[in-house]
Amino acid sequence: MIQLLLRPGHDRRVRRGHPWIFSNELQPSSHDAHPGATVEILSAHGEYLGTGYYNPHSLIAVRLLSRQGECIDSVDFYRSRLQKALDMRNSVYGDINAVRLVHGEGDYLPGLVVDRYADVVSVQFLTLGIDRRRDLILQAVNDVVAPSAVVARNNAAVRALENLPREIEILQGNLPERLEIVENGLRFLVDVMHGQKTGHFLDQKENHLALRQRVAGKRVLDLFCYSGSWAIHAARYGAEEVTGIDISSGAVKLAQENARLNFQDNACRFIQSDVFESLKDFHAKRERFGTIVLDPPAFIKNRKRRREGIKGYLTINRRAMELLEPDGLLFTCTCSHHMDRETFLDTLRKAAFQAGREMRLLEIRGQSYDHPVLCSCPETEYLKCAVLQACG
């Protein structure tokens, strides 16, 4: 086993439970550890702190998987972690056919995402260390959930930082012609090969329920609607009129199909358009809405784009606030972990000031329970959903 030592004074964060070791925290080593190798991390005084995998070409040089000296290169290790993750989901959701089974660091498996859609599993091997162990992980997935098919959604941009190719492939089995899931009693089609994320936004399940008893009889606008989850939930909870907007023609088509799966009437309409331009048009026409949902893609992809991304959130929230009816509600989200809660709330305060609206914060919500947040790793809390009300 290759052992790597931390520099003096660089062990506090690791001792508190954070699973990442940055390259500048390691002492120079004579060991020639190859990318993806299993390593033990020791303090500057030689105390064992954890076992993980190594990538000398990444800013995050080591990601820890165990603090008990377990072997991380066995099927048993991943089978045990997957079973614990599944048990936690079952205790929360019971029998549910669409769930995130593994949420990276939140389930002590950094670099791995596993989503289950009915009998199909979608996996993401986001780091080199996890990618090198894909056969072990796939065997564990088969042992624990026995899927009919497994799809690798390895097209995430983060793989490029690990010198890994971006690709989508079917690893085993055959995909059904139509893959349907149920969320909160509503039916949705999922495109696991080409859809956004791994096919569906599983992280908003509980937030969709927050529309209940808040949209009845209202005119609802769902911006960046993708497959229509927010819009269709709003229609189910009694909205008088629901309009969803997305720039992707594929997303709009999928949203229309999902609406037809759940409603016989024209409860929702979906429009292909640029959201920023649509907001300008609504403002020019003096349109007003009782509820607006803002669920955009991450505007901040990395720290270098933080200022630019905050400006985007500021602009889009200001324009949405301007369109609210008196006492209207805004459900606004950010899925970037580079936008912390306080910065997000501060951006919303500035947006309200610029819009000339007094806004009341009713609640701030997060990601669904199957996307657990590791308290010692704040990066695992990426989704923020604020519910605000226009005061007159």
C-alpha positions in Angstrom: 0.0 0.0 0.0 1.4 3.4 -1.0 1.3 5.9 1.8 1.2 9.6 1.3 1.9 12.2 4.0 0.1 15.5 4.5 2.1 18.6 5.1 2.2 19.8 8.7 -0.9 21.7 9.7 -3.0 20.4 6.8 -4.9 17.6 8.5 -7.6 19.6 10.3 -10.2 19.5 7.5 -9.6 15.8 6.8 -10.0 15.0 10.5 -13.3 16.8 10.5 -14.5 14.4 7.8 -13.9 16.1 4.5 -13.0 13.5 1.9 -10.8 15.6 -0.4 -7.0 16.0 -0.3 -5.6 18.8 -2.5 -2.3 18.4 -4.3 -0.7 21.3 -2.4 -1.5 19.5 0.9 0.6 16.5 0.2 4.3 16.3 1.0 6.7 15.4 -1.8 6.9 11.6 -2.1 9.4 9.2 -3.6 6.5 6.8 -4.4 5.6 6.6 -8.0 1.8 6.1 -7.6 0.0 5.7 -10.9 -3.2 7.6 -11.6 -6.1 5.8 -9.9 -3.9 4.0 -7.4 -5.1 3.1 -3.9 -3.3 5.1 -1.3 -3.3 5.6 2.5 -3.2 9.2 3.8 -1.1 9.8 6.9 -0.7 13.0 9.0 2.7 14.7 9.0 3.4 12.6 12.2 2.5 9.3 10.5 -1.1 8.8 11.9 -3.5 7.0 9.6 -6.3 9.2 8.4 -8.0 7.3 5.5 -7.8 5.3 2.3 -8.7 6.6 -1.1 -7.7 6.8 -4.7 -5.0 9.1 -6.2 -4.8 11.2 -9.3 -1.6 13.3 -9.6 -3.0 15.2 -12.5 -6.0 16.6 -10.6 -6.2 19.5 -8.2 -8.0 17.1 -5.9 -5.2 14.6 -5.7 -6.9 12.1 -3.3 -10.5 11.3 -2.5 -11.0 9.3 0.6 -13.5 6.3 0.6 -12.7 4.8 4.0 -11.5 5.9 7.4 -11.3 2.3 8.8 -8.6 0.9 6.5 -11.0 -1.1 4.4 -9.9 -2.5 1.0 -11.5 -0.3 -1.6 -10.6 -2.6 -4.4 -13.2 -5.4 -3.8 -16.7 -6.0 -4.9 -17.7 -6.5 -1.2 -16.7 -2.9 -0.4 -19.0 -1.4 -3.1 -21.7 -3.9 -2.5 -21.8 -2.9 1.2 -21.8 0.8 0.4 -24.6 0.4 -2.2 -26.7 -1.7 0.2 -26.4 0.9 2.9 -27.4 3.6 0.5 -30.4 1.7 -0.8 -31.5 0.9 2.8 -31.5 4.6 3.6 -33.6 5.4 0.5 -36.0 2.6 1.3 -36.4 4.0 4.9 -37.3 7.4 3.5 -39.4 6.6 0.4 -40.4 3.0 0.7 -41.3 1.5 -2.7 -40.3 4.2 -5.2 -39.3 3.5 -8.8 -37.1 6.6 -9.4 -34.4 7.4 -7.0 -30.8 8.4 -6.7 -29.1 5.4 -5.2 -25.6 7.0 -4.7 -24.8 10.6 -4.4 -21.0 10.7 -4.4 -19.5 12.1 -1.3 -22.9 12.1 0.4 -22.8 8.3 0.4 -19.1 8.0 1.0 -18.4 7.2 -2.6 -16.8 10.3 -4.1 -16.9 10.5 -7.8 -19.8 8.0 -8.3 -23.5 8.8 -9.1 -26.0 6.0 -9.5 -29.7 6.7 -10.4 -32.4 4.2 -10.8 -35.3 4.7 -13.2 -37.7 1.7 -12.9 -35.5 -1.3 -14.0 -32.8 0.8 -15.6 -29.7 2.2 -13.8 -27.9 5.3 -15.0 -24.3 5.7 -13.6 -21.7 8.4 -13.8 -18.1 7.6 -13.2 -16.9 11.2 -12.6 -13.3 10.7 -11.5 -10.4 8.6 -12.8 -10.2 6.6 -9.5 -13.9 5.6 -9.8 -13.6 5.0 -13.5 -10.8 2.6 -12.9 -13.0 0.6 -10.6 -16.1 0.5 -12.8 -16.1 -3.3 -13.1 -16.2 -3.7 -9.4 -19.0 -1.1 -9.1 -21.0 -2.7 -11.9 -20.8 -6.1 -10.3 -22.0 -4.5 -7.0 -24.9 -2.7 -8.8 -26.0 -6.0 -10.3 -25.8 -7.8 -7.0 -27.8 -5.1 -5.1 -30.5 -3.9 -7.6 -30.3 -6.4 -10.6 -31.1 -3.8 -13.3 -32.3 -4.8 -16.7 -30.0 -2.3 -18.3 -27.1 0.0 -17.2 -26.3 3.3 -19.0 -23.1 5.2 -18.4 -23.8 9.0 -18.6 -20.1 9.9 -18.7 -20.6 13.2 -20.5 -20.2 15.5 -17.5 -17.7 18.3 -17.9 -15.9 17.3 -14.7 -14.5 14.2 -16.4 -12.3 16.5 -18.6 -10.6 17.7 -15.4 -9.7 14.1 -14.7 -8.3 13.5 -18.2 -11.2 11.2 -19.0 -13.3 11.1 -22.2 -16.8 12.4 -22.3 -19.2 9.8 -23.6 -22.6 8.0 -23.2 -22.9 4.3 -23.6 -25.0 1.3 -22.8 -22.9 -0.9 -20.6 -25.3 -3.8 -20.4 -28.8 -4.9 -21.3 -31.3 -3.3 -23.6 -33.2 -0.1 -23.1 -37.0 -0.2 -23.3 -38.5 1.9 -26.1 -40.3 4.0 -23.5 -39.0 4.4 -20.0 -41.7 5.7 -17.6 -41.4 6.7 -13.9 -43.8 7.9 -11.2 -43.0 10.9 -9.1 -45.5 12.1 -6.4 -48.2 10.1 -8.2 -47.5 11.7 -11.6 -46.1 9.9 -14.7 -43.0 11.1 -16.5 -41.1 9.7 -19.5 -37.3 9.7 -19.0 -34.6 9.9 -21.7 -31.6 8.2 -20.1 -29.4 8.5 -23.2 -29.9 12.1 -24.1 -31.8 13.8 -21.4 -30.4 16.4 -19.1 -28.5 15.2 -16.0 -29.0 11.5 -16.0 -32.5 11.8 -17.6 -34.7 13.4 -14.9 -34.3 16.0 -12.1 -34.6 13.7 -9.2 -33.3 16.3 -6.8 -36.5 18.4 -6.9 -39.0 15.8 -5.8 -39.8 17.3 -2.4 -39.7 20.9 -3.8 -42.4 20.1 -6.3 -44.7 19.2 -3.4 -44.2 22.7 -2.0 -46.5 23.9 -4.8 -49.5 22.2 -3.2 -52.1 24.6 -1.8 -50.1 27.5 -3.3 -51.1 27.5 -6.9 -54.8 26.7 -7.0 -56.6 29.1 -9.4 -53.4 30.9 -10.3 -51.6 31.7 -13.5 -48.3 29.8 -13.4 -45.1 30.4 -15.4 -42.4 27.6 -15.4 -39.1 28.9 -16.7 -36.4 26.4 -17.9 -39.1 23.8 -17.7 -37.2 20.9 -19.2 -39.5 17.9 -19.1 -42.3 19.8 -17.4 -42.1 18.5 -13.8 -42.8 21.8 -12.1 -45.5 22.7 -14.6 -47.3 19.4 -14.4 -47.2 19.4 -10.6 -48.7 22.9 -10.7 -51.5 21.7 -12.9 -52.2 18.8 -10.6 -52.5 21.2 -7.7 -55.2 23.3 -9.4 -53.4 26.0 -11.3 -55.8 27.8 -13.7 -53.2 28.2 -16.5 -49.7 26.8 -16.7 -47.0 27.9 -19.3 -43.6 26.2 -19.5 -40.7 27.7 -21.4 -37.4 26.1 -22.5 -35.0 26.8 -25.3 -34.6 23.1 -26.1 -37.1 21.8 -28.7 -36.4 18.2 -27.3 -37.3 19.4 -23.8 -40.5 21.0 -24.9 -41.5 17.9 -26.9 -40.8 15.7 -23.8 -42.8 18.1 -21.5 -45.8 18.0 -23.9 -45.7 14.2 -23.9 -45.5 14.2 -20.1 -48.5 16.5 -19.8 -50.5 14.2 -22.1 -49.6 11.3 -19.9 -51.2 13.0 -16.9 -54.0 15.1 -18.2 -56.7 14.8 -20.9 -57.3 18.5 -21.2 -54.8 21.3 -22.2 -53.8 21.9 -18.6 -50.3 23.0 -19.6 -48.8 24.6 -22.7 -45.1 24.6 -23.5 -43.2 27.0 -25.6 -39.7 26.8 -27.2 -38.0 30.1 -26.5 -35.1 31.8 -24.8 -36.2 32.5 -21.3 -34.4 35.9 -21.0 -36.1 37.1 -24.2 -39.5 35.7 -23.0 -39.2 37.6 -19.8 -38.6 40.8 -21.7 -41.7 40.1 -23.9 -43.9 39.4 -20.9 -42.7 42.7 -19.3 -43.4 44.7 -22.4 -46.9 43.2 -22.6 -47.5 43.9 -18.9 -48.2 40.2 -18.3 -48.6 39.1 -14.6 -48.4 35.7 -13.0 -49.6 34.4 -9.6 -46.6 31.9 -9.4 -43.3 31.9 -11.2 -40.8 29.0 -11.1 -37.2 29.7 -11.9 -35.1 26.5 -12.2 -32.2 27.3 -14.5 -29.1 25.3 -15.3 -26.1 26.1 -13.2 -24.9 29.6 -14.3 -21.7 29.2 -12.3 -19.7 26.2 -13.7 -16.5 27.1 -11.9 -15.1 29.7 -9.6 -13.7 31.8 -12.5 -17.3 32.4 -13.7 -18.7 33.2 -10.3 -19.1 36.9 -10.9 -20.6 36.4 -14.3 -23.0 33.7 -13.0 -24.2 35.8 -10.1 -25.0 38.6 -12.5 -27.1 36.1 -14.5 -29.0 35.1 -11.4 -29.6 38.7 -10.5 -31.0 39.6 -13.9 -33.3 36.7 -14.2 -34.7 37.0 -10.7 -35.3 40.7 -11.1 -37.2 40.2 -14.3 -39.3 37.4 -12.7 -40.1 39.5 -9.7 -41.3 42.3 -11.9 -43.9 39.9 -13.4 -45.5 38.8 -10.1 -49.0 39.7 -9.2 -49.5 41.3 -5.7 -48.9 38.5 -3.2 -47.6 36.3 -6.0 -45.0 33.6 -5.3 -41.6 33.0 -6.8 -39.9 29.6 -6.5 -36.3 30.3 -7.5 -33.5 27.8 -7.6 -29.7 27.6 -8.1 -28.0 24.2 -8.6 -24.5 25.5 -8.5 -22.5 24.6 -5.3 -20.3 27.7 -6.1 -23.4 29.8 -5.1 -23.7 29.3 -1.3 -26.9 30.1 0.5 -26.0 33.5 1.8 -24.7 34.7 -1.6 -27.9 33.4 -3.2 -30.1 35.2 -0.7 -28.1 38.4 -1.0 -28.6 38.2 -4.8 -32.3 37.8 -4.3 -32.3 40.9 -2.0 -30.6 42.9 -4.7 -32.9 41.6 -7.4 -35.9 42.7 -5.3 -34.5 46.2 -4.8 -33.8 46.6 -8.5 -37.3 45.3 -9.4 -38.8 47.8 -6.9 -40.6 44.9 -5.1 -40.8 44.1 -1.4 -40.3 40.4 -1.2 -41.0 38.1 1.8 -38.9 35.0 2.2 -41.3 32.2 3.1 -38.8 29.3 3.2 -35.5 28.1 1.7 -35.4 24.5 0.6 -32.7 22.1 -0.6 -32.2 19.0 -2.6 -34.2 15.8 -2.1 -33.5 13.3 0.6 -31.8 10.9 -1.8 -29.1 13.6 -2.5 -27.7 13.6 1.0 -25.6 16.5 2.2 -22.4 15.5 4.1 -22.0 18.2 6.8 -18.3 18.0 6.7 -18.3 18.5 2.9 -20.3 21.6 2.1 -19.8 21.0 -1.6 -22.4 18.3 -1.4 -25.1 21.0 -0.8 -25.5 22.3 -4.3 -29.3 22.9 -4.7 -31.0 25.9 -3.1 -34.7 26.6 -3.6 -36.1 29.9 -2.2 -39.8 30.5 -1.9 -40.6 34.2 -1.9 -43.8 36.2 -1.9 -44.3 39.7 -3.4 -45.7 42.0 -0.7 -48.3 43.9 -2.7 
